Amino acid sequence: MNKSEQINELATALAKAQGELENAAKSSDNPHFKSKYADLAEILNTVRPVFSANGLSVSQCPSFEAGIVSVETVLMHRSGQWMSSVISAPVSKQDAQGVGSAITYCRRYSLAAVAGIAQEDDDANSAVGHAPRRQEPQAVPKPKVTTQQVEHLRQAITVAGMSEAEWCASIKIPGLDSLPAEKFGGAMDYIKSQAHAA
């Protein structure tokens, strides 16, 4: 953070302003996350009148270099005292829209921090190109054949004159006990048909 040599008047005015400020309303929708957040306009509408009444003003200067957006936010007091800070964020989509989105995000985030107000930050992911997380459905393991069914399979394979290892390899399972229970009937029918064919 940079600041003027003295910030006593600025600090007094900021303390008074923060006592009057309320958190920005969550008036914008984020369709990706199905949530609301306070956009830049809402934060400006919340901060400007209170800052102005207390002799405070804000200037924000964006820059872009090597895929990084930076915004310097300067808080000034009518006395001439000031303080500033810089926030930076990577731009995932290297076009005008991606840069603009990152600048808006940095301005909103930095202004809220300087003003000392809270905001819902669900649109941050879109600014840096992150898709909303989706919960992957958990795979329910299929029941395997019982010990008794394994013995029936083994006997049928022997009667058919087949090799147990080769038969398991042909249907891509490591062993008879890995066969899903739902496939037991079909497997038995196939093995018996091979026995008749022989």
C-alpha positions as CSV (number, residue, x, y, z in Angstrom):
1,M,0.0,0.0,0.0
2,N,1.2,3.5,-0.8
3,K,0.0,6.6,1.0
4,S,0.6,10.3,1.5
5,E,2.9,11.4,4.2
6,Q,0.0,12.2,6.5
7,I,-3.3,10.3,6.5
8,N,-4.9,11.6,9.8
9,E,-7.7,13.5,8.1
10,L,-8.3,10.7,5.6
11,A,-8.4,8.1,8.4
12,T,-10.9,10.2,10.4
13,A,-13.2,10.6,7.4
14,L,-12.9,7.0,6.4
15,A,-13.8,5.9,10.0
16,K,-16.9,8.1,9.9
17,A,-17.9,6.9,6.4
18,Q,-17.5,3.2,7.4
19,G,-19.8,3.8,10.3
20,E,-22.5,5.0,7.9
21,L,-22.0,2.3,5.2
22,E,-24.1,-0.8,4.9
23,N,-23.1,-3.9,2.9
24,A,-23.9,-3.8,-0.7
25,A,-27.1,-5.5,-1.7
26,K,-26.9,-8.8,-3.7
27,S,-28.9,-7.5,-6.7
28,S,-27.2,-9.4,-9.6
29,D,-27.7,-13.0,-10.6
30,N,-25.0,-15.5,-11.3
31,P,-26.7,-18.0,-13.6
32,H,-23.8,-20.5,-13.4
33,F,-23.9,-20.7,-9.6
34,K,-27.6,-19.9,-9.2
35,S,-26.8,-17.3,-6.6
36,K,-26.8,-13.5,-6.2
37,Y,-23.9,-11.1,-5.7
38,A,-23.3,-7.4,-5.4
39,D,-22.0,-6.1,-8.8
40,L,-19.7,-3.2,-9.3
41,A,-22.6,-0.7,-9.9
42,E,-24.2,-1.7,-6.7
43,I,-21.0,-1.2,-4.7
44,L,-20.5,2.2,-6.4
45,N,-24.0,3.2,-5.6
46,T,-23.5,2.1,-2.0
47,V,-20.1,3.8,-1.5
48,R,-20.2,7.0,-3.5
49,P,-22.8,9.1,-1.6
50,V,-21.4,8.2,1.8
51,F,-17.8,8.8,0.7
52,S,-18.8,12.1,-1.0
53,A,-20.6,13.3,2.2
54,N,-17.4,12.7,4.1
55,G,-15.0,14.4,1.7
56,L,-13.7,11.1,0.2
57,S,-13.4,10.1,-3.4
58,V,-12.1,7.0,-5.2
59,S,-10.2,6.6,-8.5
60,Q,-9.4,3.3,-10.1
61,C,-6.8,2.8,-12.8
62,P,-6.6,-0.5,-14.7
63,S,-3.6,-1.9,-16.6
64,F,-2.9,-5.1,-18.5
65,E,0.4,-6.8,-19.1
66,A,1.5,-10.4,-19.8
67,G,-1.9,-11.9,-19.2
68,I,-2.4,-10.1,-15.9
69,V,-4.9,-7.4,-15.1
70,S,-4.0,-4.9,-12.4
71,V,-6.2,-2.2,-10.9
72,E,-4.8,0.6,-8.7
73,T,-7.5,2.0,-6.3
74,V,-6.7,5.4,-4.9
75,L,-8.7,6.7,-2.0
76,M,-8.5,10.4,-1.7
77,H,-9.6,13.0,0.9
78,R,-10.4,16.6,0.3
79,S,-7.4,17.6,2.3
80,G,-5.2,16.1,-0.3
81,Q,-4.3,13.1,1.7
82,W,-4.5,9.7,-0.1
83,M,-3.7,6.0,0.0
84,S,-3.6,3.4,-2.7
85,S,-3.3,-0.3,-3.3
86,V,-3.0,-2.5,-6.4
87,I,-4.9,-5.8,-7.0
88,S,-4.0,-8.2,-9.8
89,A,-5.7,-11.2,-11.4
90,P,-4.8,-13.5,-14.3
91,V,-6.9,-13.3,-17.4
92,S,-8.0,-16.8,-18.5
93,K,-9.5,-15.7,-21.8
94,Q,-7.1,-13.5,-23.7
95,D,-9.7,-11.3,-25.5
96,A,-11.4,-8.0,-24.7
97,Q,-14.3,-9.7,-22.9
98,G,-11.9,-11.7,-20.7
99,V,-9.8,-8.6,-19.9
100,G,-12.9,-6.5,-19.2
101,S,-14.3,-9.1,-16.9
102,A,-11.1,-9.4,-14.9
103,I,-10.9,-5.5,-14.6
104,T,-14.5,-5.3,-13.4
105,Y,-13.8,-8.1,-10.9
106,C,-10.7,-6.3,-9.6
107,R,-12.4,-3.0,-9.3
108,R,-15.4,-4.5,-7.4
109,Y,-13.2,-6.5,-5.1
110,S,-10.8,-3.7,-4.4
111,L,-13.5,-1.0,-3.9
112,A,-15.4,-3.2,-1.4
113,A,-12.2,-3.9,0.5
114,V,-11.3,-0.1,0.7
115,A,-14.8,0.7,1.8
116,G,-14.8,-2.1,4.4
117,I,-18.0,-3.7,3.1
118,A,-18.9,-7.3,2.5
119,Q,-20.2,-8.8,-0.7
120,E,-21.2,-12.1,-2.1
121,D,-18.3,-13.2,-4.4
122,D,-19.9,-15.9,-6.5
123,D,-19.0,-14.3,-9.8
124,A,-15.2,-14.4,-9.1
125,N,-14.9,-17.8,-10.8
126,S,-16.3,-16.4,-14.0
127,A,-13.8,-13.6,-13.9
128,V,-10.9,-16.0,-13.8
129,G,-12.4,-18.6,-16.1
130,H,-13.4,-21.3,-13.6
131,A,-16.6,-23.3,-14.3
132,P,-18.9,-24.0,-11.4
133,R,-18.2,-27.2,-9.7
134,R,-20.6,-30.0,-10.4
135,Q,-21.0,-32.8,-8.0
136,E,-20.2,-36.0,-9.8
137,P,-22.7,-38.8,-9.1
138,Q,-21.2,-41.5,-7.0
139,A,-21.0,-44.8,-8.9
140,V,-22.9,-47.5,-7.0
141,P,-20.9,-50.7,-7.1
142,K,-22.8,-53.6,-8.7
143,P,-23.1,-56.8,-6.6
144,K,-20.9,-59.6,-7.6
145,V,-21.7,-63.3,-7.9
146,T,-21.9,-65.3,-4.7
147,T,-19.4,-68.1,-3.8
148,Q,-22.0,-70.7,-4.8
149,Q,-22.5,-69.1,-8.2
150,V,-18.7,-69.0,-8.7
151,E,-18.7,-72.8,-8.1
152,H,-21.6,-73.3,-10.6
153,L,-19.6,-71.3,-13.2
154,R,-16.5,-73.2,-12.5
155,Q,-18.2,-76.6,-12.9
156,A,-20.0,-75.4,-16.1
157,I,-16.7,-74.2,-17.6
158,T,-15.0,-77.6,-16.8
159,V,-17.9,-79.5,-18.3
160,A,-17.7,-77.4,-21.5
161,G,-14.0,-78.2,-21.8
162,M,-13.1,-74.5,-21.5
163,S,-10.2,-72.8,-19.7
164,E,-11.4,-70.7,-16.7
165,A,-8.5,-68.2,-17.3
166,E,-9.3,-67.9,-21.0
167,W,-13.0,-67.5,-20.4
168,C,-12.4,-64.7,-17.8
169,A,-10.0,-63.0,-20.2
170,S,-12.6,-63.2,-23.0
171,I,-15.1,-61.2,-21.0
172,K,-12.4,-58.9,-19.5
173,I,-12.7,-59.9,-15.8
174,P,-9.8,-60.9,-13.6
175,G,-11.6,-63.9,-12.1
176,L,-15.0,-65.6,-11.8
177,D,-15.7,-63.8,-8.5
178,S,-15.5,-60.5,-10.3
179,L,-18.5,-61.3,-12.5
180,P,-21.5,-58.9,-11.8
181,A,-24.4,-60.9,-10.3
182,E,-26.7,-59.6,-13.0
183,K,-24.6,-61.3,-15.7
184,F,-24.6,-64.7,-14.0
185,G,-27.6,-66.1,-15.9
186,G,-26.3,-65.0,-19.3
187,A,-22.8,-66.4,-18.5
188,M,-24.2,-69.8,-17.5
189,D,-26.4,-69.9,-20.7
190,Y,-23.4,-69.1,-22.9
191,I,-21.1,-71.7,-21.2
192,K,-23.8,-74.4,-21.5
193,S,-24.3,-73.5,-25.2
194,Q,-20.5,-74.0,-25.7
195,A,-20.7,-77.4,-24.1
196,H,-23.6,-78.5,-26.4
197,A,-21.7,-77.1,-29.4
198,A,-18.6,-79.2,-28.4
